[in-house]
Each structure stands twice: as structure tokens, then as C-alpha cells.
Amino acid sequence: MNEWPQGRSGDQNGNRYGRGSGSAQPEGARAMPQVRRDAGPGYQRNEPPLPPSLSPRRGAGVPPQQSQGYDDSGYNTGQVYGGGGGRGAGGGRGGEGDGYDARPRPQWGRRIKWALITLVVVVLVASIGTYFWADGKLRREVDLSKVIDRPATGDGTNYLIVGTDSREGMTDDMKQKLHTGGPTDGGRTDSMLILHDGSNGPTLISLPRDSNVEIPSYVGSNSGKKYPATGRHTKLNATYAEDGPDLLVRTIEYNTHLHIDHYVEIGFAGFANIVDALGGVEMDIPQAFKDKDSGADFKAGTQTLTGAQALAFVRTRHAFASQDLQRTKNQQKFLAAVAKQAATPGTILNPFKLYPTLGAGLDTLKVDKDMGLWDLGQMFFAMKDVSSGNGKSMNMPISGSVGGNLVWDQAKLKQLVQQLNNDEPVTVTSNN
């Protein structure tokens, strides 16, 4: 039986060792076979000795700690150095005493890459979650499909933005603080604006609440009954009190021949809450004015308005000589300022401001059934463009009045609607 590794059965001089006859050495003089150990940190592998002519000299390129414990032929003499689980003479793991660091170096490129991937995923998930949360809060309560005999759609998108005197969700303390008074039957509109968003920039047009309009035939929103046209004229805001958003849209389309694509409505409480959630809105008021009915009391100059002050600002008309016409200009100016501030990175990227603002607005905002959060965002960014000077704001052109109601200039109105339908730059002026 061969007890030597790699089939060796004798020494380098050809002498054979082992049991049986012919053995030149006694049994006890036989050398123990070498056993190869796994190379671990700090461990010197024992190889079979090389011929003297090929063996390296001690100390010639071999670290001292590796030559200690071995004789000239390369065999271990039984002495153990650098104990402690394979540590070298220098006391370090993996040859640390030789100046070699076997520890894995941190892979910063990979760490940075995964950190960025994680950040992008978190932002993406949060954005998608916020979108669906906000979209689900929209109150899609207005069905424009009930409006009959509608004009043809034009290029671009037309939004009808309505501010009402609704006291929905308001406590008695809030009514007193906001100077809104008691409830009104049917509700009324305090502001009505058409925002056209097209390829030539947005155009914001205020419709005075005292505009003289003809009531066309319409289908009752609740009764489903069709009411024939009688040639009756009334103030524009009275149509909302008579049959809500459906009749208001029907009347505006009938009197302007402009198709309304989306409807957006907000009440007193929602308006004030949005302003407060934004931390106030900065306004430049050119002239001081007071109004006991709205509670307005403003000094001239740049100032930050709270929700209550903002509501008073957009409702005031008795303090101005032109009354409703000046109020519509103030409403345009303020709504554009709100949109500009709401669309800043300081609001969009700050969850402590974004979520309260969205919650305050969406809880009281009423829109049409076909309007999504994307459409609402497009509307706000179009209003921001108006405030930035990239759009146009104007009042509906007025030619006079009848019975205290303002009469629209029909020639200018026809030209204005033609330019909006064709998505052309608006050149019509309001002259008021």
C-alpha cells in the first residue's frame, strides 16, 4: 500500500521505505506523509520540496514570518508562529503586518447608483399615490352632457371658472369672520371667468355678474323638464340661482356661441382655505379702500393676504366707481397670483404645503364629470402664464347698460369668439 502522496514511494535517492522485506529503515523511522491544508488568511502552503538547485534561498524574497518554523528542505519543524486563527507575525489578518489590506474596499459607485435608484422609486411611488389620492377627491358633480343645443367645439380648451357665495361647510363663526352673512336661496355666483388655453397663450375673460343675458330653452337639471325660450332677459348670475351650473353654462354658450369644455366651481370656504394653506398670497394693492359689506380694509402697497382678507378683496365692489367691472379686474389679478404661487417649487415640492393646499381646494371644488386632475393642473398653469405676462386678461367688452344690467358689445364679442375658436392671438380689447 502506497502511503506517500502523489504516488511517491521512496526518497529522492531511490530508497524505498515501508513495511515488508527489503526495507532499509525501521518502521519508526518512516516519515509522516505531508498533508496539504487549505490556504487560509496568513497560512503558508507546504509544498513538496524542490531540488536544491531550484529551491529559493532563505530570505530571498520570502518574508521572515513565512520562513520561520521551516527547515532548509521546506518541511515544517513543528514550531507554530502567529497564532490566533491564522494571524501573521505583524498581528494583522491576511498579512496586515506586511502592509497588505485584505479587507474588501467599499464600492462607492455601486452604492451611489442604488441610492439614486431607490430615491427615484420613492419619488415615483409618492407622485403616483398623490395623483390618485387627489384625483379621487375631485367632486365631479356637474354633467355637461345635459346641456342642450351646444355650439361646436373650437381649437384649444375653454374653462368656465365660477366662484359662488355658497356657505357649504362653514360654521357660524366662519360666516361672521368672512363677512358672508346668512345662507341664500339657491346660491349665487360672485365671479365668472372664461379661461381659454391654446397654442397662442392663455386668455382670461371676466364675465360681469350684472351682464344682461337672454335665457334660452333648457332642460331642468333636476326635473328633466324642457323649458321653452321666452325671450326673457336677466342678470347672468341669476341663471345660476335659477337652475345651477347647467343653466349657467347653457346661457353663456347661447349668448356667446363659445363651447365650454370644462366647469370649475369653488365656494367661499374653499377659497379662503386654499389661501390659508398656501400661507397667504402676496398682492400689490395700488390704492387703499374699505368696504363694510365685504369687510375689506386695505392699505396701498404690497402685502400678504390671509384667506379672510383675500375673500374680502375679490368680493368688494361698492368701494369702486365702476363697481362690478373693477371687481372682475381684482378677481383676475388675485386668481392669477394664487395660481402663480401654487405652481412654485416651494409649494409643489413641499409636502407640508402641497397636501394641505390640495386638500383645502379639492374638498370644496366642484367640476364636470369629464374633468381629471390633469385638466385641473393645465388650468392652473395657464392661469400662472397669465400672471407671468405670457397671456392676456380682459373683461367682456361692454357697449352700455339697460335697466342697470351691462350689455355686451356684440361686434367685439363676435370677433373675440372667432379668435378663440380658431386659437388665434386675441386682439380684441375690452374698452372698460
C-alpha positions, 0 to 999 in steps of 0.5 A: 500500500502506497502511503506517500502522496502523489504516488511517491514511494521512496526518497529522492535517492531511490530508497524505498521505505515501508513495511515488508522485506527489503526495507532499509529503515525501521518502521519508526523511522518512516516519515509522516506523509505531508498533508496539504491544508487549505490556504487560509488568511496568513497560512503558508502552503507546504509544498513538496520540496524542490531540488536544491538547485531550484529551491529559493534561498532563505530570505530571498524574497520570502518574508521572515514570518513565512520562513520561520518554523521551516527547515532548509528542505521546506518541511515544517519543524513543528514550531507554530508562529502567529497564532490566533486563527491564522494571524501573521507575525505583524498581528494583522489578518491576511498579512496586515503586518506586511502592509497588505489590506485584505479587507474588501474596499467599499464600492462607492459607485455601486452604492451611489447608483442604488441610492439614486435608484431607490430615491427615484422609486420613492419619488415615483411611488409618492407622485403616483399615490398623490395623483390618485389620492387627489384625483379621487377627491375631485367632486365631479358633480356637474354633467355637461352632457345635459346641456342642450343645443351646444355650439361646436367645439373650437381649437384649444380648451375653454374653462368656465371658472365660477366662484359662488357665495355658497356657505357649504361647510362653514360654521357660524363663526366662519360666516361672521369672520368672512363677512358672508352673512346668512345662507341664500336661496339657491346660491349665487355666483360672485365671479365668472371667468372664461379661461381659454388655453391654446397654442397662442397663450392663455386668455382670461375673460371676466364675465360681469355678474350684472351682464344682461343675458337672454335665457334660452330653452333648457332642460331642468337639471333636476326635473328633466323638464324642457323649458321653452325660450321666452325671450326673457332677459336677466342678470347672468348670475341669476341663471345660476340661482335659477337652475345651477351650473347647467343653466349657467353654462347653457346661457353663456354658450347661447349668448356667446356661441363659445363651447365650454369644455370644462366647469370649475366651481369653488365656494367661499370656504374653499377659497379662503382655505386654499389661501390659508394653506398656501400661507397667504398670497402676496398682492400689490394693492395700488390704492387703499379702500374699505368696504363694510359689506365685504369687510375689506380694509386695505392699505396701498402697497404690497402685502400678504393676504390671509384667506379672510382678507383675500375673500374680502378683496375679490368680493368688494365692489361698492368701494369702486366707481365702476363697481362690478367691472373693477371687481372682475379686474381684482378677481383676475389679478388675485386668481392669477397670483394664487395660481402663480404661487401654487405652481412654485417649487416651494409649494409643489415640492413641499409636502407640508404645503402641497397636501394641505393646499390640495386638500383645502381646494379639492374638498370644496371644488366642484367640476364636470364629470369629464374633468381629471386632475390633469385638466385641473393642473393645465388650468392652473398653469395657464392661469400662472402664464397669465400672471407671468405676462405670457397671456392676456386678461380682459373683461367682456367688452361692454357697449352700455347698460339697460335697466342697470344690467351691462350689455355686451358689445356684440361686434367685439364679442363676435370677433373675440369668439372667432379668435378663440375658436380658431386659437388665434392671438386675441386682439380684441380689447375690452374698452372698460 
